[in-house]
Every structure is written in structure tokens, then in C-alpha cells.
């Protein structure tokens, strides 16, 4: 019950790690509300603040099913916010590189 979010770990990875541990021991017998509490207690401050913002500061007033649904929603959101290397990689020479944009010479107007 001492599960902690690693520094700078996105919530979705934290949640997946937790669910992975639960899957390793499917007959753990721990009540869902205790699982929700353990997840909450292990959150980094920034993630805890985001979670509280999602429910107007009342996360601990939610029942275990509502809390788990909020965890699922937060995981879905944070995985979408994760930058993917594919978004930044390109073989197109006309793409931006290091904050500098280049334009293909064929696209420039001809000056007389």
C-alpha cells in the first residue's frame, strides 16, 4: 500500500503500473475504496492538484466507483497529452528544424 508516482511520471503510466500490480494478484482482497485511497496517497502534488481540479476539490468525497472513473478519465486525458516522437520527426526538408522554418525555393514568387 506504499505505491508512489515516480517524479515526472505521467498519470496514465502510474495508473497502468498500479493496475499491472493488481493483475499479478487478482485475488488480493483489497477493497476498491482502499485501492482508490492508495492511488491518491501516492500521487505527486501536481497530479493530485489536477485530479482535485477535475472534481472541484471533492475527490475524497467520491465513492470508490466515482473515484475509479475519475482515475480512468485522468488516465485517458494524460495519455492524449503525452507528446509522441513521431509528431516531431520528419524526413521532409521543408519542415521546421530547431525553431527555424525553411521554405522550398520553388514556392517563392519569381522576381523580375
N, C-alpha and C positions, 0 to 999 in steps of 0.2 A: 504494500500500500504506500510505498515511498517512491512512486513514479513521478519523474520530473521532466519538464520540457527542456531540451538542450538549448543553450544560448543561440539565438537567431534561427531556431528550428521553426519552419512554418507549421501552423497548427495542424494542417492535414497530415503531415508526416508524424507528428506527435500522436495524433488520434489513430493513425494506422499502426504505429508501433504498439500502442495500448491494445488495440483490437487483436493484433498478432499474438500478444501475450495471452489474451483471453482464449484465443483459438487453440493455443497449445495445451490449455487445461479447461476443456469445455464443461467439466463438472466441478468448477471451482466453488460453487455455492455462495458466492458473494452477491448480496442483494444489489439490484440495479442502482438504488439511491447511493449506496456506498461507492460503487464504481464512478458515478457522476461526481461525487464528492472528492474522490481520489484524483480524478482528472482535473477538477477545478483547483484543488490544492497544489497541484504540480505545475500549474501554468506560470509562465513568465508574466511579469507585471503588464507589459504591453498587450499581450493576448487576453489577459483577464479583463483589462480595461475595454478592449474591443468586444468581448463577449457580454460584458455588463451593458455596454452601449446598445448592443443589439436588442436587449430586453429592458431598456430604460432603468437599469440599475437593480433589477429584481431577479437576477438569476437564481439566487439561493431560495427564493420563494416559489420557484417552479417545482412541480413534482418530477419524479425520475423520468417519466416518458417525455414530458415537455423539455426537460434538460437535455436528454439524449438527442431529441430532434434539433435543438439549438446547436449541439455539437456537430451533428450531421450537416446542418446548414452552414456553419462556420467552416467546416472542412471543405465543402463544395466551393464556397467563396474563395478560400485561401488557395486552393489548387488552381483556380482560374486566374488569380492574381500573380501566380508564380511565373517569372519570365522564363521563356524557353530559349535555349541557344539557337534553335532553328530560326527564330524571329530575327536574329541579329546576323546570321551567317548568310552570305550570298556570294555567288561567283560572278555576279553582274558588275562589270567595271564602272557602270554609271551610277551605282548605288553610293550612298554616303559612307564615308570612312572616317572615323575619329572626329566627327563633328564637322568635317569638310565635305561639301557637296560638289560633285563633278557633273558636267553636262556633256553629253556626246556632241562632238563638233558638228555632226550632220543635223542637229536640232536647232542650231543657231541660225538667225536670219543672215542672208548674204548681203554684204555692204558693197555698194558700187563706188 
